[in-house]
Amino acid sequence: MGDSAATLIKDGRIVAAAEEERFSRRKHHSGFPYEAVQFCLDEANIRMSDVEHVALYWKPWVLRHKAFQAIKSAFISRDMFKARVDRGVAQVGDSYLGMLRHPKRLRERFGPSDFKFHFLEHHQTHAASSFFVSPFERAAILTMDGTGEDTTTLFSVGEGTRLKPIKRIKLPHSLGQFYSAVTNFLGFDMFAGDEWKVMGLAAYGEPEFYDFFSRRVLTTNGNHDFHLNVRVLDHHLAKHYQFSEEIVRALGSPRKSGEDISERHQNIAASAQRVLEDTVLHLLQGLYERTKLEDLCLAGGCAFNSVMNGRIFTETPFKRFFVQPAAGDAGCSLGAALMVYHQKLGRPRDFVMDHAYYGPSFTNEECRAALDAAGLSYETLPDEELLPRVARIIADGGIIGWFQGRMEFGPRALGNRSFLADPRRADMRELLNKKVKLREWFRPLAPSMHAEAAEGLFGRPHYDPFMITVLRVAEGRGESVPAVVHVDGTARPQTVTREANPRYWKLIDEFARLSGVPMLLNTSFNIQEPIVCRPEDAVKTFQGANFDALVLENNLVLRR
Ligand SMILES: [Fe+2]
């Protein structure tokens, strides 16, 4: 189970939340989140004996169904059957039994405590992670991922402190697994969370294979339901790089990792992306008709599909929608805590998540200690001097590793652990992707912008502190910021308010004074590893890479 994480809440408010990968430095860390738990306790300045409830976002006994589903199938070859059995057995062995030992593990590691332990259903915790921190009193909720215990898609209604599931779609019918299987077909690694790459690539292609996908692979019906045809595209087999004859006949052979990306690959990505979007819009139409609610919450890995989210704005009857920044499984730790607090204990809601800064922070002294240990020379400057200076370096074409305040919860860097650059430079995307981040040329880069400037770029007001929606840039408005406009004329903005992140807002303001553009190019501060967490991680990244300056709180390091 990837992306393990821990969240601590007190009186219904988030005190601390972080993914284990940031501490262990292993992407999508799937083991027990010992370090994240320790961080939460430290941040709250408490011990495990002070914790009253612990909740896990799985019901391990239901996982037996999942193993059964993994094995159960239509006609498949002996090798394929074996692949499925291996996977099913592995899941039962590692996950099911291991989870039952979690309460014991916690007490062994963190000391005696008489907390009450709760095993909660995975998808309900996804739903809780969004609705309970949303601004809505009532909302329709759709959660979609690879799979929970056996549910892959859950329709719910949230009202006050209650969540009511109204419909489930179960394995093998899974939108997340469909997209992951396509990810693998295109030679990317679904274990590394490469689904982003398919979405980025889709913008370059034409939906040439749309009919095949929508008629033979992922089909919808009049019941606002969908069906994944695992005879044609099977997630479990895709993991073993096995694809059916039918799919190879229709799409050509799967792309090998490292093989050049062709127009055909781009068209496969575009087709799969379009079918996913249309399927979700179809589900949402059904959810709206059933609930007649105008507010929508999304969660689950599929809620990161920001291109799909953009279409929700314009093509569904829902008026407002909310996604919190850790929409994947890490966010279930938040949902689990909130489910206990609101649903089980009946405590009222009075918290809206309007920022993601719930991870660790470090003092100037700690930052300097890391710089001294690495033998780097630096200047320590007050913000009045530092921010204009950093803005100048960016305006002159420099790339900054920017580290401040509490680390973001969720996979997006939102101005506290970010690479920052000038959005006006057309070559900046290629420079950042190829020379700094060492990743594919086609990955889009996004702007952080003053919330008040969103209308200038999109032609209408927009508020998205979590960079979760792709929108079309208004005619003629994107030319001045080519590095943050994708090939299809879209952008995925983070809107920054003075309240949510005053220092970052001020830096953007300084840049606007110099350039006339109230935005910065922002991408996560990491190179082929989890986003940097501690000053030491940032220093190590700076030393091993090719960017111009590093800012750790008030300390500025220039590459010499
Ligand atoms: Fe999930």
Boltz pocket constraint, residues with backbone or C-beta under 6 A from the ligand:
constraints:
  - pocket:
      binder: B
      contacts: [[A, 122], [A, 126], [A, 145], [A, 146], [A, 147], [A, 148], [A, 300], [A, 301], [A, 328], [A, 329]]
      max_distance: 6.0
